[in-house]
Amino acid sequence: MAAPLLFRVAPLLRLRFYHHQQSRGLCFGLLNRRLFCASTEPSQTPEDSSSAGQNPDTTVLRVNEPPRFPRWSELDYQKWKEKEAEILQDIKPVISLVKDIIHSTRYLDGERLTAEDEKIVVEKLLAHHPHCEDKIGCGLDSIMVDRHPQFRQSRCLFVVRTDGGWIDFSYHKCLRRYVRDRYPSFAEIFIRKHLKMGS
């Protein structure tokens, strides 16, 4: 029972010891770099230990430098930030329009979009849906906004087909596909940051 508790408390004790040493000026940078590193290597060769009268199977371990994680280079980071701003500028008007359609009182439940709004939604969103052909089916009559059939508290966009049937579609899926097609090199990092599920 005491052993698991000790394993949980050990990192906190190390951290407290580190701060204590640092405040007294006794830390020379070694503890800072090596405090939480788990990598080890032998400090001496088996020949050295056997010559010193120690068992050759037991070696003293010392801590390596902490692992180095890949980081953005200054040039790559600057390029990413420029591309991020470009993508946001590209899709922001469409996102604003869709949020206005869905969340404002401009349209009542079941109301068809105006010709101008419908044109933007079809060209900028629906055309990029991963299953666009399945959504349109026999033909596109109009786009409407209504309550989701399963989640009645939320509203979403619907394709109204020429045969009178209708089906909802996710504008998030459309945007993710659009970004992947238009900006393939930066798409995944942009989607994780700005268009992840539920955001």
PAKEMAR-879473 format. One record per residue (C-alpha): chain; x negated, y negated, z negated. Coordinates in steps of 0.001 Angstrom, whole numbers. Each point is the difference from the previous one (the first is absolute). Layout:
(pt 'A'; (X; Y; Z)),
...
//
This chain:
(pt 'A'; (0; 0; 0)),
(pt 'A'; (-2848; -2373; -824)),
(pt 'A'; (-1903; 735; 3222)),
(pt 'A'; (2699; -1320; 2420)),
(pt 'A'; (374; -3093; -2178)),
(pt 'A'; (-3757; -551; 100)),
(pt 'A'; (-5; 222; 3823)),
(pt 'A'; (2732; -2638; 171)),
(pt 'A'; (-1725; -2356; -2417)),
(pt 'A'; (-3583; 403; 1325)),
(pt 'A'; (342; -2493; 2913)),
(pt 'A'; (1411; -2625; -2373)),
(pt 'A'; (-2859; 522; -2436)),
(pt 'A'; (-2529; -342; 2814)),
(pt 'A'; (1650; -3204; 1151)),
(pt 'A'; (17; -1403; -3539)),
(pt 'A'; (-3658; 950; -453)),
(pt 'A'; (-838; -1628; 3324)),
(pt 'A'; (1699; -3276; -925)),
(pt 'A'; (-1641; 70; -3445)),
(pt 'A'; (-3464; 513; 1527)),
(pt 'A'; (598; -2653; 2614)),
(pt 'A'; (1126; -2556; -2570)),
(pt 'A'; (-3194; 591; -2004)),
(pt 'A'; (-2142; -330; 3142)),
(pt 'A'; (-1391; 3528; -273)),
(pt 'A'; (1339; 1288; 3282)),
(pt 'A'; (-2591; -205; 2766)),
(pt 'A'; (2335; 790; 2919)),
(pt 'A'; (-495; 3774; -156)),
(pt 'A'; (3111; 636; -2037)),
(pt 'A'; (1999; -2313; 2239)),
(pt 'A'; (-893; 1928; 3155)),
(pt 'A'; (99; 3475; -1464)),
(pt 'A'; (2747; -67; -2642)),
(pt 'A'; (2739; 1877; 1823)),
(pt 'A'; (-2076; 1890; 2560)),
(pt 'A'; (501; 3755; -7)),
(pt 'A'; (-2795; 924; 2422)),
(pt 'A'; (-3063; 1567; -1545)),
(pt 'A'; (-3280; 1421; 1104)),
(pt 'A'; (-2897; 1679; -1817)),
(pt 'A'; (-2463; -2437; -1533)),
(pt 'A'; (-2850; 2453; 298)),
(pt 'A'; (-854; 2962; 2151)),
(pt 'A'; (138; 3579; -1333)),
(pt 'A'; (-3812; 168; 180)),
(pt 'A'; (-266; -2978; -2362)),
(pt 'A'; (2427; 1505; -2494)),
(pt 'A'; (-1634; 3430; 23)),
(pt 'A'; (-3430; -1531; -507)),
(pt 'A'; (1332; -1936; -2974)),
(pt 'A'; (1118; 3227; -1633)),
(pt 'A'; (3714; -457; 788)),
(pt 'A'; (2306; 2496; 1599)),
(pt 'A'; (-174; -473; 3832)),
(pt 'A'; (3777; 544; 266)),
(pt 'A'; (809; -3042; -2130)),
(pt 'A'; (-737; -3409; 1422)),
(pt 'A'; (631; -3456; -1331)),
(pt 'A'; (2455; -1918; 2150)),
(pt 'A'; (-33; -3685; 753)),
(pt 'A'; (2614; -2193; 1602)),
(pt 'A'; (-289; -1051; 3656)),
(pt 'A'; (980; -3343; 1377)),
(pt 'A'; (3798; -367; 211)),
(pt 'A'; (1533; 1140; 3303)),
(pt 'A'; (163; -2675; 2634)),
(pt 'A'; (3393; -411; 1625)),
(pt 'A'; (320; -1380; 3515)),
(pt 'A'; (898; -3657; -8)),
(pt 'A'; (1053; -2444; 2668)),
(pt 'A'; (-2923; -1739; 1581)),
(pt 'A'; (427; -3755; 112)),
(pt 'A'; (532; 81; 3776)),
(pt 'A'; (2534; 2875; -111)),
(pt 'A'; (1948; -1632; -2822)),
(pt 'A'; (171; -3312; 1866)),
(pt 'A'; (1182; 1815; 3137)),
(pt 'A'; (2691; 1835; -2013)),
(pt 'A'; (1260; -3216; -1604)),
(pt 'A'; (266; -1700; 3403)),
(pt 'A'; (1861; 2975; 1480)),
(pt 'A'; (2269; 231; -3060)),
(pt 'A'; (965; -3655; 450)),
(pt 'A'; (626; 593; 3718)),
(pt 'A'; (2264; 3015; -642)),
(pt 'A'; (1929; -1844; -2706)),
(pt 'A'; (519; -2960; 2317)),
(pt 'A'; (1212; 2392; 2703)),
(pt 'A'; (2575; 1904; -2071)),
(pt 'A'; (1033; -2574; -2618)),
(pt 'A'; (2712; -1687; 2150)),
(pt 'A'; (1647; 3372; 682)),
(pt 'A'; (-123; 1010; -3673)),
(pt 'A'; (1493; -3349; -1019)),
(pt 'A'; (2808; 376; 2543)),
(pt 'A'; (857; 3555; -1079)),
(pt 'A'; (-20; -890; -3694)),
(pt 'A'; (2240; -2957; 765)),
(pt 'A'; (2399; 2249; 1962)),
(pt 'A'; (120; 2699; -2679)),
(pt 'A'; (-94; -2040; -3211)),
(pt 'A'; (1826; -3225; 830)),
(pt 'A'; (3705; -692; 440)),
(pt 'A'; (-482; -879; 3675)),
(pt 'A'; (1480; 3363; 970)),
(pt 'A'; (2805; 1901; -1680)),
(pt 'A'; (-127; 3792; -402)),
(pt 'A'; (677; 1639; 3367)),
(pt 'A'; (-557; -3210; 1970)),
(pt 'A'; (-1798; 48; 3342)),
(pt 'A'; (-3152; -2137; 356)),
(pt 'A'; (30; -3052; 2228)),
(pt 'A'; (-1481; 453; 3482)),
(pt 'A'; (-3154; -1925; -988)),
(pt 'A'; (-635; 2004; -3199)),
(pt 'A'; (858; 3261; 1746)),
(pt 'A'; (-2525; -664; 2775)),
(pt 'A'; (-2806; -563; -2533)),
(pt 'A'; (940; 3074; -2057)),
(pt 'A'; (166; 2245; 3083)),
(pt 'A'; (-3236; -1262; 1590)),
(pt 'A'; (-2131; -482; -3110)),
(pt 'A'; (1292; 2842; -2189)),
(pt 'A'; (2206; 2683; 1527)),
(pt 'A'; (-2220; 404; 3070)),
(pt 'A'; (-2845; 1044; -2331)),
(pt 'A'; (1951; 2464; -2157)),
(pt 'A'; (-1694; 3440; 56)),
(pt 'A'; (3361; 1576; 1008)),
(pt 'A'; (1355; -2833; 2112)),
(pt 'A'; (1555; 2265; 2677)),
(pt 'A'; (1805; 2084; -2620)),
(pt 'A'; (1334; -3120; -1698)),
(pt 'A'; (1345; -1497; 3244)),
(pt 'A'; (1373; 3345; 1214)),
(pt 'A'; (2513; -462; 2823)),
(pt 'A'; (-609; -3769; 153)),
(pt 'A'; (-276; -3169; -2070)),
(pt 'A'; (3161; -2065; -372)),
(pt 'A'; (-1076; -2331; -2859)),
(pt 'A'; (-1832; -384; -3307)),
(pt 'A'; (1954; -524; -3205)),
(pt 'A'; (-740; -386; -3688)),
(pt 'A'; (1903; 2065; -2561)),
(pt 'A'; (-289; 1917; -3278)),
(pt 'A'; (-2146; 3106; 98)),
(pt 'A'; (2257; 3093; -12)),
(pt 'A'; (-1886; 1673; -2885)),
(pt 'A'; (-1376; -2984; -1915)),
(pt 'A'; (3039; -2272; -124)),
(pt 'A'; (-1799; -2780; -1869)),
(pt 'A'; (-2384; -603; 2937)),
(pt 'A'; (658; -1379; 3435)),
(pt 'A'; (-1859; 985; 3142)),
(pt 'A'; (46; -302; 3770)),
(pt 'A'; (2019; 2383; 2190)),
(pt 'A'; (-92; 896; 3674)),
(pt 'A'; (3527; 29; 1420)),
(pt 'A'; (82; 2361; 2999)),
(pt 'A'; (2099; -327; 3130)),
(pt 'A'; (2099; 3006; -1057)),
(pt 'A'; (1017; -1784; -3239)),
(pt 'A'; (-2360; 1932; -2287)),
(pt 'A'; (-2484; -1800; -2195)),
(pt 'A'; (-3178; 892; -1898)),
(pt 'A'; (-2271; -1889; -2379)),
(pt 'A'; (-3674; -679; 681)),
(pt 'A'; (-2869; -1118; -2216)),
(pt 'A'; (-1642; -3244; 979)),
(pt 'A'; (-3007; 1033; -2133)),
(pt 'A'; (-610; 2998; 2263)),
(pt 'A'; (229; -2281; 3029)),
(pt 'A'; (-2515; -2454; -1452)),
(pt 'A'; (-2445; 2736; -1006)),
(pt 'A'; (117; 1493; 3502)),
(pt 'A'; (-408; -3451; 1571)),
(pt 'A'; (-3090; -741; -2109)),
(pt 'A'; (-1509; 3432; 768)),
(pt 'A'; (518; -490; 3739)),
(pt 'A'; (-1161; -3609; 179)),
(pt 'A'; (-2807; -15; -2607)),
(pt 'A'; (-1262; 3611; -230)),
(pt 'A'; (-3353; -774; -1657)),
(pt 'A'; (1544; -1894; -2910)),
(pt 'A'; (3460; 1578; -131)),
(pt 'A'; (-364; 2434; -2889)),
(pt 'A'; (-1618; -2432; -2431)),
(pt 'A'; (2567; -2669; 931)),
(pt 'A'; (2926; 2416; -433)),
(pt 'A'; (-1304; 1162; -3399)),
(pt 'A'; (-284; -3597; -1149)),
(pt 'A'; (3113; -1594; 1540)),
(pt 'A'; (2438; 2612; 1387)),
(pt 'A'; (-121; 2934; -2392)),
(pt 'A'; (3190; 1904; -763)),
(pt 'A'; (2323; -1736; -2400)),
(pt 'A'; (-1633; -3422; 355)),
//
